[in-house]
């Protein structure tokens, strides 16, 4: 993104090249390898072919996480629809350094990139799906990444940006606390071991 927008803003720049965009994309893919090994080493990951972090019991961090997902998802729906409808009152001049000519596509991106992951993770938690914990991690991380990309693309800064990024980091923290609660002695695993009928 940095190389792409840097080259688009100043094709003659000596520090930004469109040719480097695929190279950085490759580095991002390579970065998935250590991320995979990190996730598979986390406590609470399933054994065998699937390495998705799971938690058998919805403890208090899960419900706080669900509430944050609901609020963030609802806010993203409101913001996305407002952007599509009237740009949320923001001037089109803010888009001059981007490929967009209206706020409609950023609004759709907000709906797809934030509202959908947040509400999907919420649905996974409420339904007790085995991927609920992984969904919480990904939704929180996605919110942080969304703000980082937004700041990079728009080159505009607002007090709500760090607040939203902090909300995403809090979601990741709550998912981690949920995972720890399930793996700790006396947590859900211990209860299941003592009460196999449940």
N, C-alpha and C positions, 0 to 999 in steps of 0.2 A: 504493500500500500504506500509506503514511504517513497519508494523509487518511482512508482507509477504516477502518483500525484505530483511529486517533485519534478518529474520530466514534463508532465502536462502543464504545470505552472510556468516552467522555464525550460524549453527544449534545448537551449544552449548551455544549460548549467553543467559545470564540470563535476558536480558531486551527486547528480541524479541521472540515471540512465534507464531507459525502458528495457534495454537488453539485460539488466540485472534483475528485473522483476521475476523471471522464471527461476533464477538462481536462488533468490531469497525464498521463493515458494518451495523449492527443493529443500532448503534448510529447515523450513517449517515442517515439512513431511518427515525429515530425519529426526526432528525434535519429538515426533510422536513415539519413536522407539523407546527412549528413556522414560517417557510418560507412561507407556504401556507397562514397563517393568516396575515403575513406581506404584501404579494402581494394583498390579497383581501382588505386590508385597504388603499392601495395607492390611491391617487386621480386619477380619470380617469378610474377606473375599471368599467366594465359593471355590471349592476344589474341583479339579478336573478341567474339562475343556473351557468352561466359562470362568472368567476371572472378574466378573462384575461385582463390585462391593455391594453386599446385601446386609440388611438388618431385619431380624425376624419379628421384632416387637416395635410398635410405634410409641416411643417414650416421649417425654415432654419436649425435647428439642425438635422432634418430628412435627408436633402440632404447632409450635412457634414458627418453624420453617414453612408449614402449610399456610399459616396466616400471612407471612411475608410474601409468599408466592402469589396468594390471592390479591393482595394489595398491589404488588408490582405488575401482575397481569392485567388487573383492571385499569391501572394507570396507563399501561402501554396501549390498551384498546382505546381509551379516551384520547390519548395523544396521537395515536395513529390515525384515527378517524378525523380528528381535528386537522391534522396535517393534510390529509387527502382533500378535505372539504375546503379549507381556507388558509392553509399554511400556518395555522395556529397564530396568525397575526404577525409572523416573522417576514422580513423583507426578502425578496428574491435575490437581492444583491449578495446575501450570504452564500449563495450557491455559485457565485462566479468562478470560484476555484475548483469546482466539482464538475462531473459530467452531467449533472442534473439541470434541467431548465424549469422545473416546478417542484413543489413540495410533495407531489402525489407519490412518486416512487419512494422517497424517504419514509413517507407515512406507511406505505405498504411494507417496506423493509422493517419498520418498527413493529408492525403487527406480526410479521413472520418471524423476525429475529428475536423479539423479546416476549410479546404476548403469548405466542404459541408455546415456546419452551417453558415459560413460567406456569401457564395453566396446565400444560401436559404433566409437568412434575407434580403439580398440585393433585391432579387426577390420580396419578400413580400412588401418591401417599394415602389419599382418602380410600382408594380401593384396596390398599394393602398389597400392591403388586411387588414382585421381587426386585424390580428395577427401580423402585421408588427412591432408594438411597442414591443410586447413580444419577437418577434424574435430578435430585436436589443439588448434587455436586455440579452437574453440567449446567443447570439453569443459573446458579450463582456465578459460575465462571463466565458463562455467556453474557451476563449482565455487565460484568467488569470489562470484558472484551468489547461489548457494544459501546460503552462510554469511551474507551481508548480509541476505537475507530472513529467515533463521532468527532472527538477532539482533533484527530489527525485530519479528517476530511474537511470539516467546516472551518478549522482554525479559529473557532469562537469558543470562549470560556464563560461558564456560568456557575454560580454557587451550587446549583442542583446537580451538576456533573459529578463532583466528588461525593455528594450525598448518595447518589444512585450507585456509584461504584462501591461505596461503603456498604450499601444494602446488599449488593452482590457478594461482597466479601463476607458479610455476616451470614448470608445463606450458605456459603461454603463452610463456614465455621460451625453452623448449626448442623449441617450434614455430618461433619466430622464428630461433633459431640454425640449425635444420634448413633453413629457407628461405634463410638467408644462405649456408649451406654449399653449397646447390645453385646459387646465383646467383653465387658468387665465382669469380674466375679459377682454373682448375684444378679446379673443382667438377664436378658431373655434367654441366652443360651444355657445358663445355669438352671433357670426355671424349667426349660424344656427337658434338660437332662434328668431332673428330679421328677418331672411330671410328663412322661412320654405320651400319656393319653391325650394331653392338650396340645 
